[in-house]
Amino acid sequence: MQLRRELNSREFKGDPWAANVVVWLNGQQAEHNGKNTGASRRRIEDLIDCIRETLAEIDKNQDRDLISFPGKELSRLMNELDLRIGEYQLEPSCYIDCDNKLFIDEAVIGRVPSGESVAAHGVFELMKQGLLDRIRRCICGRWFFARFAHQKSCSAACRHKIYEQSDEFKVKRRAYMRNYYRLKTSGKVK
């Protein structure tokens, strides 16, 4: 009898929504989802920034009654956010799938490409789940979803690059190279 161990891929909270956002921000979206332009990616980045600013303003004014007296800055941010959200509309739609079953779902409508709208709705879902701060930009410039709060890079190579730039690494490397140079000049090693 042979036991076989299978590795199941783990799915993290927010992964499906974050995948849509990250793929769009990195410009990797399929053509059938609309043209992924720099302006389109900037609109999603601005939407994320606007939500983050609004959440920060709410956190800053926790001791106030924000429902009755939101303040000028929070009112401005909420109005701006309402305008941005209005660009990404959904409309109920019905369709028949390959198993001849009727489905009613929401379809993306509006002027923006469908991929951008899907990415925007991914941003909304991540905000609802409290995971919007996990959409980050790596040192290499790529966008990624940090599955863990402490994650700061998109790959092992980038993680090592960040480590190499730390003061701790530089101190250790200087000491190592100093010892290595002494050893080489002593003639004891080739």
Secondary structure as UniProt FT lines:
FT   TURN            13..14
FT   HELIX           15..25
FT   TURN            26..27
FT   HELIX           31..33
FT   HELIX           38..60
FT   TURN            61..63
FT   TURN            66..68
FT   HELIX           72..86
FT   STRAND          89..96
FT   TURN            98..99
FT   STRAND          102..109
FT   HELIX           114..128
FT   TURN            129..130
FT   HELIX           132..134
FT   STRAND          135..137
FT   TURN            139..140
FT   STRAND          143..145
FT   TURN            149..150
FT   HELIX           156..164
FT   HELIX           167..186
//
